[in-house]
Amino acid sequence: AGHSITVGKTDFRDVARGQIMATSGGFLKLIADGDGKKLLGVQIIGDGSTELVHIGQLAISSGMTVDQLAVTNFNFPTLAETYRLAALEIIDQRSRANDEKRPADELVTEPAMS
């Protein structure tokens, strides 16, 4: 049987370095377990991918979680920032999934304006 996964993707053009390079393509994907916590894999396509993949190799081999990757400081402006953004996307998906599981009366909502 298949396993549940969560994927976070960031295009190179979403970070300053990608804009400086005037890149028209390229992206980084993080693959995490279904809970969006354990990092399982990294896929990188585009210019500079060979200089980014080692970060993912280190993160996986050292057992970094998605949350740890999201709070890691990356040099600015570099394409390595895509790791943080992809991790934040997974965390956002995890948060939305948790909200969907909670009863509506437990969700925090903004008070109505009168």
N, C-alpha and C positions, 0 to 999 in steps of 0.2 A: 504494500500500500504506500501511497505517496505521503510526503511530510508537508505540513503547513509551513509556509515561509512568509516573511514580510520583506518587502523591497523598498529601499529609499533610493531615489535617483536625483542627481543634480547635473544639469548641463554646464559645460565649461563657461558658456556665455553668462551664467548667473553669478560669476565671481569677477572681481576687478581684473585679475590677470587674464582671464578669457577675453574680457572687453579690450584690454590693452593689446592683446595678440590679434584682435579682430577675428576671432575664431568663428567659423560658421557651423561648426559641429564639434562633437566630442562630448562625452559624458562619463560620469562615474556612478556605478550602482553598488550599493551595499546589500547583501543578502543576509537576513537574520532569521532566527527561528520564528515559529508562529507567534510566540509571545513578544517578539520584537526586542529581545534582550541579548541573546547570544549571537555574536557575529559568526557567520558561516562561510561567507565568501565575498569577493570583490570582483567586479567587472569594470574595466576601463577601456574606452575606445577613444582614439583621437591623438592629436599631436601632444607629446609629453607623457603619454601613458606609461612608457617604460621608466620614466623618472618618478612615477607615482605609485606603482604597484608594490614596491618594497614596503611602503607604509602599511598597506593592507596585510602583507605577509607578516610583518612584525606584530600588528594588532591581533591577528588570528593566532599566531604561534604563542603569543604571551597571554592569551585568554582575555583580552580586553572586551568589555561589554559595549553595547551600542551607547549606553549612557556615558561611559568613560570617554569614548571617542567624541561624543558631542561636546564635552567640556575641555577637550584638548585644544591648546592654543597652536595655531598654525601660522607660519610666517605670512606676512601681507606685503605685497600682493603675490600670491602663488596659487597654482591650481590645486594645491593640497587642501585649500579651504573647502573644496567640494566634499571631502570626507565629513567635515563637521555638518555641512548643510544636509547631506544625505542621511546622516545619523539623526539630525533633528526632524527630518521628514518621517523617519521610522517612529520616533518618539511621539510625533503628532498623530500618526496612524494608531499607535497603541492607546493614546489618550482618548481618541474618538471612539475606538472599539470598546474601551472601558465605560465611556459615557453611555453607549448604546445598551450595555448590559445592565446599567443601573436603572432602578425604577424612576420614572419621571419626577416623582415628588422628592427624590433625593438630589436631583440636579440643581446646581446653583444657578439662579437666573438673576438678571438685573431687575431691580424694583421698577415698577411701572411709573412713568412720569405722569403727573396730574396737571 
